[in-house]
Amino acid sequence: MSRRAAKQCRVQGTVAPGFESVKRVYEHEMQTMAEKNTQLCVYYKGERVVDLWASATNDTEFSPDTIVNIFSSGKSLESIAIASLVGRGLLDYKARIADYWPEFGANGKGELTIAELMRHEGGMAAFNTSLDAEDLLVENIKLNKVGKVIEGHALRFRKGNGSTREYHAITRGWIVNEVFRRVDPEGRTVGEFLSEEVSSPLEADAIIGVKEAELDRISKVSPLGFGFQFLQSLKPKILGRKIKHSFLQILGRLLRIISSMRHATTRGAPAPYKGMKGIGFFNKPVVAMGETPSAAANCSARGLAKIAAMMSAGGKWAEREYLSEEAWKAMHEDPIAADMGFAPTNFTQGGVNLFTEASAKSTRLDRAFNVGREGFYGWMGLGGSIFQWHPRHEIGFGFVPTALHVLDILNDRGKTYQAEVLRCVERLKA
């Protein structure tokens, strides 16, 4: 790396012996990819072995303690919250949502189970009305402003492939929050639970509902322009393409999504929020302050990796139990494979995806989705973030970028680091 590039990228942090190659990959990616600010943190067997951060734009305020919207990576945080209720004997994944929230059962929703909701089979991938961002503030959630919308909603399932699974990109977290606060004995929201029972005791920066005083800790996200991504996709990798995929690779995946969208219930649906006209809407303070667990958690890679490390260790950390053994097992049980339109998912009843080994029957998309992250549980976020854990190897992984590569649909950019971490672990075990 040249002195000029090193100064501009400001690659900082440390790696433990045996993980030096992860830093080399990180430095290379920061030089060659279209990046702004990123953080990468990994735990292995309870120790932080990778702790890197960088700014390709010389942002002197960006640090390992900066928080960033992780979009759908937050879904795994809401899954942990629901699992905590299971561990306390307050909730059963196989029970009906209406057993805990009778009003939910209106309009044909009476038989829908917790597990179906967590597996994105809840029949409400999009609401029939846009929500006011202020209605997602905790005080308004507790006035049932969101709950009323859900209670009056009917189920809609996509047609065409025989599967009820459809990505609840934003709505799953809104519904989960309403279930959680009704079952939790203290009536807390998911964000309140996360702060009190997970983030604070772990000293991990993972926030759903940022306090006004902490808004200045957020580094805003910025999607790459589609024109820029198109032009970059036409470049051969050897000539310095700044995104992962070529035009043909992107086109193949987009055609698959377009085909699946023909039957999607989200097609033509209102925007999730009133006034939302693009991804930049998520940079609004009112969105960060509200609770949208599935799409607006603000976290650092350090915070995510530490929570993931706790999950990789069976729900325990530093002699404290965050999830009981029974709750942890239940959360990871019953993975069921089903196509979700853009990916061949394998969601457990607790709402986290299990990434599997490739087989002779694996399709090209199966391999692209799973190879390099085999054995990890969790999920990932629009544009690049990854929050996942690997119980067999005891790995906790967090990657947080501010430049959103929206056309990198399967988050291959972050998978580059996951694959290298797995290689390091295999070498250490050899």
C-alpha positions as CSV (number, residue, x, y, z in Angstrom):
1,M,0.0,0.0,0.0
2,S,1.4,3.4,-0.9
3,R,1.8,6.1,1.7
4,R,-0.9,8.2,0.1
5,A,-3.4,5.3,0.0
6,A,-2.6,4.2,3.5
7,K,-3.2,7.8,4.8
8,Q,-6.4,8.0,2.8
9,C,-7.8,4.7,3.9
10,R,-6.7,5.0,7.5
11,V,-6.7,1.3,8.1
12,Q,-6.4,0.9,11.8
13,G,-6.7,-1.8,14.5
14,T,-5.2,-5.2,15.3
15,V,-5.3,-8.8,14.5
16,A,-4.2,-11.8,16.6
17,P,-1.5,-14.2,15.5
18,G,-3.0,-16.6,12.9
19,F,-5.4,-13.9,11.5
20,E,-2.9,-11.7,9.8
21,S,-4.3,-12.7,6.4
22,V,-7.6,-11.2,7.3
23,K,-6.0,-7.8,7.7
24,R,-4.2,-8.2,4.3
25,V,-7.6,-9.0,2.7
26,Y,-9.2,-6.0,4.5
27,E,-6.5,-3.6,3.3
28,H,-6.8,-4.9,-0.3
29,E,-10.6,-4.5,-0.3
30,M,-10.4,-1.0,1.1
31,Q,-8.0,0.0,-1.7
32,T,-9.9,-1.7,-4.5
33,M,-13.6,-1.7,-3.6
34,A,-16.0,1.3,-3.6
35,E,-15.9,1.9,0.1
36,K,-16.4,4.8,2.5
37,N,-16.2,3.8,6.1
38,T,-16.1,0.2,7.3
39,Q,-15.6,-1.8,10.5
40,L,-14.7,-5.5,10.8
41,C,-14.6,-7.4,14.1
42,V,-14.2,-11.1,14.8
43,Y,-14.1,-13.2,18.0
44,Y,-12.7,-16.7,18.2
45,K,-13.1,-18.9,21.2
46,G,-14.0,-15.9,23.4
47,E,-11.1,-13.7,22.2
48,R,-11.2,-10.7,19.9
49,V,-8.9,-11.7,17.1
50,V,-9.8,-9.2,14.4
51,D,-10.6,-5.5,15.2
52,L,-10.2,-3.3,12.1
53,W,-11.7,-0.1,10.9
54,A,-11.0,2.3,8.1
55,S,-12.1,5.3,6.2
56,A,-11.5,5.6,2.5
57,T,-12.7,9.2,2.6
58,N,-10.4,10.4,5.4
59,D,-13.3,10.7,7.8
60,T,-11.4,11.6,11.0
61,E,-14.6,11.1,13.1
62,F,-15.1,7.5,12.1
63,S,-13.9,5.1,14.8
64,P,-14.5,1.6,16.1
65,D,-17.1,3.0,18.4
66,T,-19.1,4.7,15.6
67,I,-22.5,3.2,15.0
68,V,-24.1,2.6,11.6
69,N,-27.5,1.4,10.4
70,I,-27.1,-2.4,9.8
71,F,-30.5,-2.8,8.1
72,S,-31.6,-6.4,8.0
73,S,-28.8,-7.7,10.2
74,G,-30.9,-6.3,13.0
75,K,-33.3,-9.2,12.4
76,S,-31.0,-11.5,14.4
77,L,-31.2,-9.1,17.4
78,E,-35.0,-9.4,17.4
79,S,-34.6,-13.1,17.2
80,I,-32.5,-13.1,20.3
81,A,-35.2,-11.0,22.1
82,I,-37.9,-13.5,21.2
83,A,-35.6,-16.4,22.2
84,S,-35.3,-14.8,25.7
85,L,-39.0,-15.1,26.2
86,V,-38.9,-18.8,25.2
87,G,-36.1,-19.3,27.7
88,R,-38.3,-17.8,30.5
89,G,-41.2,-20.1,29.6
90,L,-43.3,-17.2,28.5
91,L,-43.6,-18.0,24.8
92,D,-43.6,-21.1,22.5
93,Y,-42.4,-20.9,18.9
94,K,-45.2,-23.4,17.8
95,A,-47.9,-21.4,19.6
96,R,-50.3,-19.1,17.7
97,I,-49.5,-15.4,17.9
98,A,-53.2,-14.8,18.9
99,D,-52.6,-16.9,22.0
100,Y,-50.5,-14.0,23.3
101,W,-52.2,-11.2,21.4
102,P,-55.9,-12.0,20.9
103,E,-56.6,-8.9,18.7
104,F,-54.0,-10.1,16.3
105,G,-56.3,-13.0,15.3
106,A,-58.7,-10.7,13.4
107,N,-59.1,-10.9,9.6
108,G,-58.0,-14.5,9.3
109,K,-54.7,-14.4,11.2
110,G,-55.8,-16.6,14.1
111,E,-53.8,-19.6,13.2
112,L,-50.5,-17.9,12.4
113,T,-47.7,-19.2,14.6
114,I,-44.6,-17.5,16.1
115,A,-42.4,-19.8,14.1
116,E,-44.1,-18.9,10.9
117,L,-43.6,-15.2,11.6
118,M,-39.9,-15.8,12.4
119,R,-39.4,-17.8,9.2
120,H,-40.9,-15.0,7.0
121,E,-44.1,-16.9,6.5
122,G,-46.3,-14.4,8.2
123,G,-48.3,-13.2,5.3
124,M,-47.6,-9.6,5.9
125,A,-44.4,-8.9,3.9
126,A,-45.8,-5.4,3.3
127,F,-48.5,-3.4,5.1
128,N,-51.4,-1.9,3.2
129,T,-50.6,1.5,4.6
130,S,-47.5,3.6,5.3
131,L,-46.5,4.2,8.9
132,D,-45.6,7.6,10.3
133,A,-41.9,7.4,11.5
134,E,-43.0,9.1,14.7
135,D,-45.4,6.2,15.4
136,L,-42.2,4.0,15.9
137,L,-41.0,6.0,18.8
138,V,-41.3,4.0,22.0
139,E,-44.0,6.1,23.6
140,N,-46.1,5.8,20.5
141,I,-45.5,2.1,20.1
142,K,-46.9,1.7,23.6
143,L,-50.0,3.6,22.6
144,N,-50.6,0.7,20.2
145,K,-50.3,2.9,17.1
146,V,-48.5,0.2,15.2
147,G,-50.4,-2.6,16.8
148,K,-53.7,-1.2,15.5
149,V,-52.4,-1.3,11.9
150,I,-51.4,-5.0,12.3
151,E,-54.6,-6.0,14.1
152,G,-56.6,-4.7,11.2
153,H,-54.5,-6.4,8.5
154,A,-55.3,-9.5,6.5
155,L,-52.9,-12.2,5.4
156,R,-51.6,-12.2,1.8
157,F,-49.3,-14.9,0.5
158,R,-47.4,-14.8,-2.8
159,K,-48.5,-17.3,-5.4
160,G,-46.6,-19.3,-8.0
161,N,-44.1,-21.5,-6.2
162,G,-46.1,-23.2,-3.5
163,S,-44.1,-21.5,-0.7
164,T,-45.5,-19.1,1.9
165,R,-42.1,-17.7,2.5
166,E,-41.7,-14.1,1.4
167,Y,-39.1,-11.7,2.8
168,H,-40.6,-9.5,5.5
169,A,-37.9,-7.0,5.0
170,I,-39.2,-4.4,7.5
171,T,-42.5,-5.6,8.8
172,R,-41.2,-8.7,10.7
173,G,-39.6,-6.5,13.2
174,W,-42.7,-4.3,13.7
175,I,-44.8,-7.4,14.3
176,V,-42.2,-9.0,16.6
177,N,-42.0,-5.9,18.6
178,E,-45.8,-5.9,19.3
179,V,-45.6,-9.6,20.3
180,F,-42.6,-9.0,22.5
181,R,-44.0,-6.1,24.5
182,R,-47.2,-8.0,25.2
183,V,-45.4,-11.1,26.5
184,D,-42.6,-9.4,28.4
185,P,-43.7,-9.1,32.0
186,E,-42.3,-5.5,32.1
187,G,-44.0,-4.5,28.8
188,R,-40.7,-3.6,27.3
189,T,-40.1,-3.1,23.6
190,V,-37.4,-5.1,21.8
191,G,-35.1,-2.0,21.9
192,E,-35.6,-1.6,25.6
193,F,-34.9,-5.3,26.2
194,L,-31.8,-5.2,24.0
195,S,-30.4,-2.2,25.9
196,E,-31.1,-3.6,29.4
197,E,-30.5,-7.3,29.0
198,V,-27.9,-7.6,26.2
199,S,-26.1,-4.5,25.1
200,S,-25.4,-2.8,28.4
201,P,-24.2,-5.9,30.4
202,L,-22.1,-7.0,27.4
203,E,-20.8,-3.4,26.8
204,A,-21.7,-3.9,23.2
205,D,-22.8,-1.1,20.9
206,A,-26.1,-2.5,19.4
207,I,-29.0,-0.1,19.6
208,I,-32.6,-0.3,18.5
209,G,-34.0,3.2,19.2
210,V,-31.0,5.6,19.5
211,K,-31.4,8.3,22.2
212,E,-31.3,11.9,20.9
213,A,-28.1,12.5,22.8
214,E,-26.3,9.7,20.9
215,L,-27.4,10.6,17.4
216,D,-24.1,12.2,16.7
217,R,-22.4,8.8,17.0
218,I,-24.0,7.6,13.8
219,S,-22.1,7.5,10.5
220,K,-24.7,7.9,7.7
221,V,-25.1,5.3,5.1
222,S,-24.9,6.1,1.4
223,P,-26.0,3.7,-1.5
224,L,-23.8,3.5,-4.6
225,G,-25.6,5.0,-7.6
226,F,-27.0,2.5,-10.0
227,G,-25.3,4.2,-12.9
228,F,-21.9,3.9,-11.1
229,Q,-22.6,0.2,-10.4
230,F,-23.6,-0.4,-14.0
231,L,-20.5,1.2,-15.4
232,Q,-18.3,-0.6,-12.9
233,S,-19.9,-4.0,-13.7
234,L,-18.7,-3.6,-17.3
235,K,-15.1,-3.5,-16.2
236,P,-13.1,-6.7,-16.0
237,K,-11.9,-7.4,-12.5
238,I,-8.3,-7.1,-13.7
239,L,-8.9,-3.5,-14.8
240,G,-9.9,-2.4,-11.3
241,R,-13.7,-3.0,-11.0
242,K,-14.8,-1.5,-7.7
243,I,-17.7,-3.8,-7.1
244,K,-17.8,-7.6,-6.6
245,H,-19.8,-8.7,-9.7
246,S,-19.7,-8.3,-13.4
247,F,-22.7,-7.1,-15.4
248,L,-23.7,-10.7,-16.4
249,Q,-23.5,-11.9,-12.8
250,I,-25.7,-8.9,-11.6
251,L,-28.1,-9.4,-14.5
252,G,-28.6,-13.1,-13.7
253,R,-29.5,-12.4,-10.1
254,L,-31.7,-9.4,-11.0
255,L,-33.6,-11.5,-13.6
256,R,-34.3,-14.1,-10.9
257,I,-35.6,-11.4,-8.5
258,I,-37.8,-9.8,-11.2
259,S,-39.3,-13.2,-12.1
260,S,-40.1,-13.8,-8.4
261,M,-41.6,-10.3,-8.0
262,R,-44.4,-11.1,-10.4
263,H,-46.2,-12.9,-7.6
264,A,-44.8,-10.9,-4.7
265,T,-47.3,-9.3,-2.3
266,T,-44.9,-6.4,-1.9
267,R,-45.4,-5.4,-5.6
268,G,-47.3,-2.1,-5.7
269,A,-47.5,-1.9,-1.9
270,P,-47.3,1.5,-0.2
271,A,-43.9,2.6,1.0
272,P,-43.1,1.3,4.6
273,Y,-42.9,4.9,5.9
274,K,-44.9,8.0,5.0
275,G,-42.7,10.2,2.8
276,M,-40.0,7.6,2.1
277,K,-38.5,8.0,-1.3
278,G,-35.3,6.1,-1.0
279,I,-32.7,4.5,1.2
280,G,-31.5,7.9,2.4
281,F,-34.7,8.1,4.4
282,F,-33.1,5.8,7.0
283,N,-30.5,8.6,7.8
284,K,-33.3,10.7,9.3
285,P,-32.9,11.1,13.1
286,V,-36.6,10.2,13.7
287,V,-36.0,6.8,12.0
288,A,-32.9,6.1,14.1
289,M,-34.8,7.1,17.3
290,G,-37.7,4.9,16.5
291,E,-37.9,1.1,16.7
292,T,-37.7,-0.7,13.4
293,P,-35.7,-3.8,14.6
294,S,-35.6,-5.4,11.1
295,A,-34.2,-2.4,9.3
296,A,-32.9,0.4,11.6
297,A,-30.7,-1.0,14.3
298,N,-27.6,1.1,14.7
299,C,-24.5,-0.9,15.8
300,S,-20.8,-1.1,15.6
301,A,-19.0,-4.2,14.3
302,R,-17.4,-4.6,17.7
303,G,-20.8,-4.7,19.3
304,L,-22.2,-7.1,16.8
305,A,-19.2,-9.4,17.0
306,K,-19.3,-9.5,20.8
307,I,-23.0,-10.4,20.8
308,A,-22.3,-13.0,18.1
309,A,-19.5,-14.4,20.2
310,M,-21.9,-14.8,23.1
311,M,-24.3,-16.6,20.7
312,S,-21.5,-18.8,19.4
313,A,-20.8,-19.9,23.0
314,G,-24.3,-21.1,23.6
315,G,-25.8,-17.9,25.0
316,K,-23.3,-17.4,27.8
317,W,-20.5,-14.8,28.3
318,A,-18.2,-14.1,31.2
319,E,-20.2,-16.4,33.5
320,R,-23.5,-14.7,32.7
321,E,-26.3,-16.5,31.0
322,Y,-28.0,-14.4,28.3
323,L,-30.0,-17.3,26.9
324,S,-30.7,-20.6,28.6
325,E,-29.4,-23.7,27.0
326,E,-33.0,-24.7,26.2
327,A,-33.8,-21.3,24.6
328,W,-30.5,-21.3,22.6
329,K,-31.3,-24.8,21.2
330,A,-34.9,-23.9,20.4
331,M,-33.8,-20.8,18.6
332,H,-31.5,-22.8,16.3
333,E,-33.8,-25.8,15.8
334,D,-36.0,-26.8,12.9
335,P,-34.2,-25.1,9.9
336,I,-36.5,-25.4,6.9
337,A,-35.3,-24.7,3.4
338,A,-37.5,-22.6,1.2
339,D,-37.0,-20.1,-1.6
340,M,-37.5,-16.5,-0.6
341,G,-37.4,-15.0,-4.0
342,F,-33.9,-13.8,-4.1
343,A,-32.1,-16.5,-2.1
344,P,-32.5,-20.2,-1.1
345,T,-33.0,-19.7,2.6
346,N,-32.8,-22.1,5.5
347,F,-34.6,-20.4,8.5
348,T,-34.9,-21.9,11.9
349,Q,-38.0,-21.6,14.0
350,G,-36.2,-18.8,15.9
351,G,-35.8,-16.7,12.8
352,V,-32.1,-17.1,12.0
353,N,-30.7,-18.6,8.8
354,L,-28.4,-21.6,8.8
355,F,-25.8,-21.4,6.1
356,T,-25.1,-24.9,4.8
357,E,-22.5,-26.9,3.0
358,A,-22.7,-27.2,-0.7
359,S,-23.7,-30.5,-2.2
360,A,-23.8,-32.1,-5.7
361,K,-27.4,-30.9,-6.0
362,S,-26.6,-27.3,-5.0
363,T,-27.5,-24.7,-7.6
364,R,-25.2,-21.8,-8.5
365,L,-27.2,-19.5,-6.4
366,D,-27.1,-22.0,-3.4
367,R,-23.3,-21.9,-3.7
368,A,-23.1,-18.2,-4.0
369,F,-25.3,-17.8,-0.9
370,N,-23.6,-20.4,1.3
371,V,-20.0,-21.2,0.3
372,G,-17.7,-19.2,2.4
373,R,-20.1,-18.9,5.3
374,E,-20.9,-22.6,5.9
375,G,-21.9,-23.3,9.5
376,F,-22.8,-19.7,10.4
377,Y,-26.2,-18.7,11.8
378,G,-27.7,-15.2,11.6
379,W,-28.5,-12.9,8.7
380,M,-27.2,-9.8,6.9
381,G,-28.3,-6.4,5.9
382,L,-29.0,-4.4,2.7
383,G,-25.9,-3.1,1.1
384,G,-23.4,-5.1,3.0
385,S,-23.6,-5.5,6.8
386,I,-23.2,-9.0,8.3
387,F,-24.0,-10.2,11.9
388,Q,-23.5,-14.0,12.2
389,W,-22.1,-16.6,14.6
390,H,-20.5,-20.1,14.1
391,P,-21.2,-22.4,17.1
392,R,-18.9,-25.2,16.0
393,H,-15.9,-23.0,15.6
394,E,-17.0,-20.5,18.3
395,I,-16.7,-17.5,15.9
396,G,-18.6,-14.2,16.4
397,F,-18.5,-12.1,13.2
398,G,-19.5,-8.4,12.6
399,F,-19.0,-6.3,9.4
400,V,-20.4,-2.8,9.1
401,P,-20.0,-0.6,6.0
402,T,-21.5,2.9,5.3
403,A,-21.3,2.5,1.5
404,L,-24.2,0.4,0.4
405,H,-23.6,-2.0,-2.5
406,V,-27.2,-2.6,-3.1
407,L,-26.7,-4.8,-6.1
408,D,-24.5,-7.2,-4.1
409,I,-27.7,-9.0,-3.2
410,L,-26.0,-11.9,-1.3
411,N,-23.5,-9.7,0.5
412,D,-20.5,-11.4,-1.2
413,R,-18.3,-8.4,-0.2
414,G,-18.6,-9.2,3.5
415,K,-18.4,-13.0,2.8
416,T,-14.9,-12.4,1.5
417,Y,-13.9,-11.8,5.2
418,Q,-16.0,-14.6,6.5
419,A,-14.3,-17.1,4.1
420,E,-10.8,-15.8,5.1
421,V,-11.7,-16.1,8.8
422,L,-12.8,-19.7,8.3
423,R,-9.5,-20.5,6.5
424,C,-7.5,-19.0,9.4
425,V,-9.5,-21.2,11.9
426,E,-8.9,-24.3,9.8
427,R,-5.2,-23.6,9.7
428,L,-5.0,-23.1,13.4
429,K,-6.8,-26.4,14.0
430,A,-4.6,-28.3,11.6
